Amino acid sequence: MGVLILDEDFNVIRHFNSRNSGLPDVYLSDILFDKTGKAWISSITHLSIYDPLMETIQSTEFPKNFFNEEPNLHFNLCSNGDVMAFSETSVYRSSPDLSHYEELDIYNRLNLGNIAFIAEIDNKYWMGADKGLFLFDKNLKHYYQFNEAHNLPSLRFNQQEYQCTENGTLWFGNGRGLLFVTPKQQASLTHIPKQKIIIDRLSIDDRDVEAAALLTLTDNNKLSIEWNFISQKLSIYPLLLNYGKTRGRYYEWSVDDKEYRSCTDGIPFTISNLLPGSHKLKIRIAGHEATATTYTINVIPSLVFIAEVVIFVFLLFMIRKLIRMRKRQIKLRLTIRHKHKMEMEIAAARAVEQHKREEEKRRIEENEAKMQALYQKAKLPQNECKELYHKVKQYMDKEKAYKNPSIRITDIAVAVESTPAKLSQMLNQYVKQNFFDFINSYRMEEFKRMIKDEKYNQYTVTAISEMCGFKRSSFLRHSRNLRGVHLMNISIMQE
């Protein structure tokens, strides 16, 4: 039917339901008034809140990621005004104005089963659940657990059945009757005698350790395991040596003084991925440091690991060597490619230069041919040709200008105080040769003389021809005109 507001005489003065408010049309689970007067109303589907100022019930205006969609919530009020809400799977805490809220990691951490109630008394929280009675600190982090060993008739408690009287006595509704704890009893609950915790069962990589080895471990509190890139997995069953009822008992364990983690009796906790070296394992009854037992776990490299490391280092060395060889091959290939490119560029440059020289030679020959054609029409007098010839011959014999591979007709004309035109006409008319044949005849005579001279025996034919002023191409064309030179002599000195 929804929510009814009654006056002092229990007359209905206001009725909220799904038609006139944000209440769902389902069964309601619990209701709590916080210190600001708001009513927190839970149902089997979600959460609604009654605002006394607006006198409305809303089910939609909640912050992002709020727990309003959680079904079957039950509430308790904290001393600072916060609202504690818990369901069958989660525990939440929120400020009255919804500005601060969080989910508390209790279910996943302790695997409590159903929570029957959470009550804050003297800055501590009492919690009844399917696994017994728990006493948490104000931060809901550290806890004590009470079970059948503490004379609980049952580990299960009833929903929302608790009360604290004016004298501080706590009353709880247990699954098998009514319990009470006086203030004096409360003071002694968290103090228990120091009792040793042993490892009742131990398995390494799912293989149970034999009883004799387990007894040695219990006496020495030391355990050695092997490490092969990851350590072996340890599954440990702790046991408190008080010969009391163990059902539902909670243990806590810590490695290398890190934060404690919880486990229950009969269910092992697992340790893995330990690095090589010495590690400290502490096991205690939940919340009771006096019961803590410390074990030393030595993680040592296995023989397989050492062999694997040697193989790995060898493979690493080989890979590095192959990479270096590959780099050298790439570098050599690039060098050869660069060299080939340079050779191609040099060959191309030489070809261009050769083409230029041939073009220049062809142009000069064409000019001389033109000049010769002109000279044939206007011949020099015989006495002038004879006089000019003697001047040129004296100059060539004395200066040996033919040894200059770049000699030009203009250079000789200037030397004998004539003109290139008259010199060319004289050579064609009187000597019956063009300028290049005239120069090369001197060079050929010089070559004949030098090749017969023993002091030039250490030189090659090409070197001697270049000393005479020949270029390689012009020498090959004129070498067939050799006279008086034995072919055997030439072949001996060839390159």
Disulfide bonds with the S-S distance in Angstrom:
none
